[in-house]
Amino acid sequence: MMGKKVKEIRYIPAMELSIREDTGESGTMAIKGYVVKFNERSHLLYDEWYERVAKGAFAKSLEENTIKALWNHNSDIVLGSTKSRTLQLVEDDIGLRFDLELPNSSQAKDIYESIKRGDVDGVSFGFYIRDNGDKWEYLKEEDVYERTLLDIDLIEISPTPFPAYPTSEVGKRSLAEHNLKTKEERVLEELRKAQVNAMIELLKI
């Protein structure tokens, strides 16, 4: 039986996050960039797997979900929403692109200034994996897995100053649900094989 689905978070450093200047009377504060680019390999997660996002992985979410923009994954600080169109998300040939119009608040002004100065240059996104929404491949030459996200349930995106990763529990659960061995388990398996082979050689003597 599959375990309860747990929200996962991915951080993408310096993903072309920039401000969108508005010289009109409204003085709108807006930021734009890519949440993630398709088919680009992530950093190594937990010394266990790399990750890629396939083109189309967000398609169902963009059609069905109300997706929020939060500050650093804090649901108390909502910066925009697809429902009100203050957050706009589009899949193009490069990746998932966003345009976010910030609220007229002192907090948002501080966030805007931090992004404008370059102090905040990362975007993170929170999601669940849909049924059959990912694919795993073991890369023997690197002794790691590669996970491709095919269909994910996107909940929120977050400009963030710090990397945010899923908990170790979430990562290990993801491996366990797919009956994949951790690196430690693979090492132990190789040791057991070596011991068995050594015993066989001794019996031949």
N, C-alpha and C positions, 0 to 999 in steps of 0.2 A: 504493500500500500504506500502511495506517495505521501510524504509529510505535508504539513500545512505550508502553503506558500508564504514566503517571507520576502519583504521588500529588499531589493538590492540597490546599491548606490554606486555609481561610477563617476570618477573625477577625470576631467580632461584638461590638462594644463595648457595655458596659452593658446586656446582654440580660436584665434582671431576674434577675440572679444574686443569690441570697440564702441565708441559713442556714436550716436546719430544726431548731428547738429540740426536744430530747427531754429531758423532765424526769424520766424514769424512772430506775431504778437503773443501767441499762446505760450511761447518759451518752453515748449514741451521737452522734458528730459527723456531720452530714449537710448537704448543700447541694442546692439545687434551682433551677430556672429554665428558660428556653428556650434551646436551642442555636441556633435560628434561627426566624424567623417567616415564614410562607408569603407569597409574592407581594409582599414588600417589597423595594424596589430597594436594592441595595448601593451603597457608594461606587464611584467610578469606578476601575476596575482598569487600570493601565498607560496611562492616557489613551486607552484603546481600547474598553472595554466596561463596561456595567453588568450586574448579575446578579440574577436572582430564583430562588427555589426554589419549585417548584410543589407543591401539596398532593399527597401520595402518593409523592413522590420517594424517601422512605426506606422505603417499605412492604416491599419485597423484602429489604432489609438487616435490618430488624427481625424478619423471619420466618426468615431463613437465617443471618445472621452472628453470631459472637461479637464483640461490640463492647467495647472497653476504654475506660476513663477514665484518661487520663494527666495528669501535671503538665507543662504547657507543652510537650506533644508529645514528652516524654522517655520512651522505652519502658523505661528503667531505674526509673522512678517510676510504678508502676501504682497507681491510686487505687481502682479498682473494675472490675467486669466484668459483662456481662449474663448470662454463664454461671452465676455464683454469685449473681446477683440483687442484688449490692451496687450495681450500676448498673441503673436502670430507665429505659427510653426509651419514650415514647408519642407517636404523632402524634394531635393533636386538631385542632379547626377553626382554631386559631391558628397552630400550628407544631409543631416537634419539642420536646417537653418532657422534662426529665430530672430524676431524683431520685438522688442519689449518696450512699451511706453510706461515709464515709471509714474507712480502717484505723486501728487504735489504735497509731499510731507517732508519734514526736516530729516527724517531717517533716510528717505529715498534720496534727498539732496546729498547727504553724506556718502551714500553708496555710489551715486553718480560721480561725485568728485573723486572718490577712491579709484574708480574704474578709469576716469579721465586721466588721472595721474599715473596709472599703470600699477598701482598697489594691488589691485584685484584684477587678475587676468585669467581666471579659470572658470569653467562651467562644469557643473555636476548634474546628473540626472538620476531620478529615482524611478524604479520600475519593478514589475513582477514578470516572471516568465509565463507565457501562456502554454497550454498543453501542446507538447511537441514543438515548442517555440525555440528550441536550441539544438545544436548538433555538436557532438564531441568527437575529436580525433586524437589518438595518441601518436605523438611524434617521437618515434623510437630513437632517432639520432640525437635528439635534444633531451630525451627523457622527461618530456612534459606533455600535457594535453593542450589542444587548441580548441576553444569553444567559439562557435559561431552563433550569434543571436539572430534568429530568423523572424520571430514574431513576439514582440514584447508589449506588455501593458504599461504604457508610459503614464506616470502619475504627475510628476513635477520636474521642472528644471530649476537650477539654482546657481546664480553667480556666487562664487565662494572664494575666500582668500586662502583656504586650506584644503589639502586633499581629503576626500572622504571616501572610505572604503566600506564594503559590507563587513559585518563581524565575522570572526573566524568560524563561528557556529554556522552562519549562513553558507560560507564557502564550503565547509566540510559537508554540510547537508546536501549541497548541490552535487558534490562528487558522489556521495552515498546514494542519492536518489537515482543516479545513472549507473550504479554498480561499478564505479570506477575506483581504481586503487590509488591511494595517496602515494607520494614518493617514498615515505617510510615503509608502507606495505610492499611496494615493489622491491625495495632494498632487502627486506626480510625474506621475500619470496626467492630472490636470487641467492641469498645466503643458504636457505633451506635446500635449494637445488644443488648448490656446491657441496653441502654436507652429504646429501644423498649420493652424489656422484663419487665423493671421496670414499663413502662406505662401500659402494659397488666395486671400486678399484681395489680396496682392501680385501674384499671377498674373493677377488680373482687371484690374489697371491697364494 
